Amino acid sequence: MAKNTICLWYNHDAEEAAQFYAKTFPDSTVGAVHRAPGDYPGGKEGHVLIVEFTVCGVPCIGINGG
């Protein structure tokens, strides 16, 4: 079990970044993609909010903060 999880803040492109890391670095994958269930301030239903991914075996979370 990892002791740390890296949390990265993105301007609406967390999923694209995670896909890039997964293609570029060994032992890297994209896990869960959490989407907005409905309209919320500044966003719409289905927008990606959080992406869980691994880069070189290190767990990461990407947040679309804007």
VEXFI-135917 format. One record per residue: residue in one letter; x, y, z of N, C-alpha, C in turn. Coordinates in steps of 0.1 Angstrom, whole numbers, plus 5000, padded with zeros to 4 digits. Example, Ala and Ser with C-alpha at 12.3 -4.5 7.8 and 13.67 -1.06 7.14 Angstrom:
# VEXFI-135917
{semar:A nx:5132 ny:4943 nz:5078 cax:5123 cay:4955 caz:5078 cx:5132 cy:4967 cz:5078};
{semar:S nx:5128 ny:4978 nz:5071 cax:5137 cay:4989 caz:5071 cx:5129 cy:5000 cz:5079};
# end
This chain:
# VEXFI-135917
{semar:M nx:5008 ny:4988 nz:5000 cax:5000 cay:5000 caz:5000 cx:5009 cy:5012 cz:5000};
{semar:A nx:5005 ny:5022 nz:4992 cax:5013 cay:5034 caz:4991 cx:5011 cy:5043 cz:5003};
{semar:K nx:5022 ny:5050 nz:5007 cax:5021 cay:5059 caz:5018 cx:5016 cy:5072 cz:5014};
{semar:N nx:5018 ny:5076 nz:5002 cax:5013 cay:5089 caz:4997 cx:5006 cy:5089 cz:4984};
{semar:T nx:4997 ny:5098 nz:4982 cax:4990 cay:5100 caz:4970 cx:4993 cy:5114 cz:4965};
{semar:I nx:4997 ny:5116 nz:4953 cax:5000 cay:5129 caz:4948 cx:4987 cy:5135 cz:4942};
{semar:C nx:4984 ny:5147 nz:4946 cax:4971 cay:5154 caz:4942 cx:4975 cy:5165 cz:4933};
{semar:L nx:4970 ny:5165 nz:4920 cax:4974 cay:5176 caz:4911 cx:4961 cy:5183 cz:4907};
{semar:W nx:4962 ny:5196 nz:4906 cax:4951 cay:5205 caz:4902 cx:4952 cy:5209 cz:4888};
{semar:Y nx:4941 ny:5207 nz:4880 cax:4941 cay:5210 caz:4866 cx:4931 cy:5220 cz:4862};
{semar:N nx:4932 ny:5227 nz:4851 cax:4923 cay:5236 caz:4846 cx:4914 cy:5229 cz:4835};
{semar:H nx:4906 ny:5220 nz:4840 cax:4896 cay:5213 caz:4831 cx:4902 cy:5202 cz:4822};
{semar:D nx:4915 ny:5198 nz:4824 cax:4920 cay:5188 caz:4815 cx:4927 cy:5176 cz:4823};
{semar:A nx:4922 ny:5173 nz:4834 cax:4928 cay:5162 caz:4843 cx:4927 cy:5149 cz:4836};
{semar:E nx:4916 ny:5146 nz:4829 cax:4915 cay:5133 caz:4822 cx:4925 cy:5132 cz:4811};
{semar:E nx:4926 ny:5142 nz:4803 cax:4936 cay:5142 caz:4792 cx:4950 cy:5141 cz:4797};
{semar:A nx:4953 ny:5147 nz:4808 cax:4967 cay:5146 caz:4814 cx:4969 cy:5132 cz:4819};
{semar:A nx:4959 ny:5126 nz:4825 cax:4961 cay:5112 caz:4830 cx:4963 cy:5102 cz:4819};
{semar:Q nx:4956 ny:5104 nz:4808 cax:4957 cay:5096 caz:4796 cx:4971 cy:5097 cz:4790};
{semar:F nx:4976 ny:5110 nz:4790 cax:4990 cay:5112 caz:4785 cx:5000 cy:5105 cz:4793};
{semar:Y nx:4999 ny:5106 nz:4807 cax:5009 cay:5100 caz:4816 cx:5008 cy:5085 cz:4814};
{semar:A nx:4996 ny:5079 nz:4812 cax:4995 cay:5065 caz:4811 cx:5001 cy:5060 cz:4798};
{semar:K nx:5001 ny:5068 nz:4787 cax:5007 cay:5064 caz:4775 cx:5022 cy:5066 cz:4775};
{semar:T nx:5027 ny:5075 nz:4783 cax:5041 cay:5079 caz:4783 cx:5050 cy:5072 cz:4792};
{semar:F nx:5045 ny:5069 nz:4804 cax:5054 cay:5063 caz:4814 cx:5050 cy:5049 cz:4817};
{semar:P nx:5060 ny:5040 nz:4820 cax:5057 cay:5026 caz:4823 cx:5050 cy:5025 cz:4837};
{semar:D nx:5043 ny:5014 nz:4838 cax:5036 cay:5011 caz:4851 cx:5026 cy:5023 cz:4854};
{semar:S nx:5019 ny:5028 nz:4844 cax:5010 cay:5039 caz:4846 cx:4997 cy:5035 cz:4840};
{semar:T nx:4986 ny:5039 nz:4847 cax:4972 cay:5036 caz:4843 cx:4963 cy:5047 cz:4847};
{semar:V nx:4951 ny:5047 nz:4840 cax:4941 cay:5056 caz:4844 cx:4930 cy:5047 cz:4851};
{semar:G nx:4926 ny:5051 nz:4863 cax:4916 cay:5043 caz:4871 cx:4902 cy:5050 cz:4869};
{semar:A nx:4896 ny:5053 nz:4880 cax:4883 cay:5058 caz:4881 cx:4883 cy:5073 cz:4876};
{semar:V nx:4872 ny:5076 nz:4869 cax:4869 cay:5090 caz:4864 cx:4856 cy:5093 cz:4870};
{semar:H nx:4856 ny:5103 nz:4879 cax:4844 cay:5108 caz:4886 cx:4838 cy:5120 cz:4879};
{semar:R nx:4825 ny:5118 nz:4875 cax:4819 cay:5129 caz:4868 cx:4807 cy:5135 cz:4876};
{semar:A nx:4804 ny:5147 nz:4873 cax:4794 cay:5155 caz:4880 cx:4780 cy:5148 cz:4877};
{semar:P nx:4772 ny:5145 nz:4887 cax:4759 cay:5139 caz:4885 cx:4749 cy:5148 cz:4880};
{semar:G nx:4750 ny:5161 nz:4881 cax:4740 cay:5170 caz:4877 cx:4746 cy:5184 cz:4876};
{semar:D nx:4738 ny:5194 nz:4872 cax:4744 cay:5207 caz:4871 cx:4749 cy:5212 cz:4885};
{semar:Y nx:4759 ny:5219 nz:4885 cax:4765 cay:5225 caz:4897 cx:4771 cy:5239 cz:4893};
{semar:P nx:4774 ny:5247 nz:4903 cax:4779 cay:5260 caz:4899 cx:4792 cy:5259 cz:4891};
{semar:G nx:4791 ny:5265 nz:4879 cax:4803 cay:5265 caz:4871 cx:4805 cy:5253 cz:4862};
{semar:G nx:4796 ny:5244 nz:4862 cax:4797 cay:5231 caz:4854 cx:4784 cy:5225 cz:4850};
{semar:K nx:4785 ny:5214 nz:4844 cax:4773 cay:5207 caz:4839 cx:4774 cy:5192 cz:4841};
{semar:E nx:4763 ny:5186 nz:4841 cax:4762 cay:5171 caz:4843 cx:4772 cy:5164 cz:4833};
{semar:G nx:4780 ny:5155 nz:4839 cax:4789 cay:5147 caz:4831 cx:4803 cy:5153 cz:4830};
{semar:H nx:4805 ny:5165 nz:4834 cax:4819 cay:5171 caz:4834 cx:4828 cy:5162 cz:4844};
{semar:V nx:4840 ny:5160 nz:4840 cax:4850 cay:5153 caz:4848 cx:4854 cy:5162 cz:4860};
{semar:L nx:4852 ny:5156 nz:4872 cax:4856 cay:5164 caz:4884 cx:4869 cy:5159 cz:4889};
{semar:I nx:4871 ny:5145 nz:4891 cax:4883 cay:5139 caz:4897 cx:4887 cy:5127 cz:4888};
{semar:V nx:4900 ny:5125 nz:4886 cax:4905 cay:5114 caz:4879 cx:4915 cy:5107 cz:4888};
{semar:E nx:4914 ny:5094 nz:4890 cax:4924 cay:5086 caz:4898 cx:4933 cy:5079 cz:4888};
{semar:F nx:4946 ny:5080 nz:4889 cax:4955 cay:5074 caz:4880 cx:4968 cy:5071 cz:4887};
{semar:T nx:4977 ny:5063 nz:4881 cax:4989 cay:5059 caz:4886 cx:5000 cy:5063 cz:4876};
{semar:V nx:5011 ny:5069 nz:4881 cax:5022 cay:5072 caz:4872 cx:5035 cy:5065 cz:4878};
{semar:C nx:5041 ny:5056 nz:4870 cax:5052 cay:5049 caz:4875 cx:5050 cy:5042 cz:4888};
{semar:G nx:5038 ny:5037 nz:4890 cax:5034 cay:5030 caz:4902 cx:5030 cy:5039 cz:4914};
{semar:V nx:5031 ny:5052 nz:4912 cax:5027 cay:5061 caz:4923 cx:5013 cy:5066 cz:4921};
{semar:P nx:5004 ny:5064 nz:4931 cax:4990 cay:5068 caz:4930 cx:4989 cy:5083 cz:4929};
{semar:C nx:4980 ny:5088 nz:4920 cax:4978 cay:5102 caz:4919 cx:4963 cy:5104 cz:4918};
{semar:I nx:4959 ny:5117 nz:4921 cax:4945 cay:5121 caz:4919 cx:4946 cy:5135 cz:4912};
{semar:G nx:4938 ny:5136 nz:4901 cax:4938 cay:5149 caz:4894 cx:4924 cy:5155 cz:4896};
{semar:I nx:4924 ny:5168 nz:4900 cax:4912 cay:5175 caz:4903 cx:4911 cy:5186 cz:4892};
{semar:N nx:4899 ny:5187 nz:4886 cax:4896 cay:5197 caz:4876 cx:4891 cy:5209 cz:4884};
{semar:G nx:4899 ny:5218 nz:4888 cax:4896 cay:5229 caz:4897 cx:4892 cy:5242 cz:4889};
{semar:G nx:4897 ny:5243 nz:4877 cax:4894 cay:5255 caz:4869 cx:4904 cy:5266 cz:4872};
# end
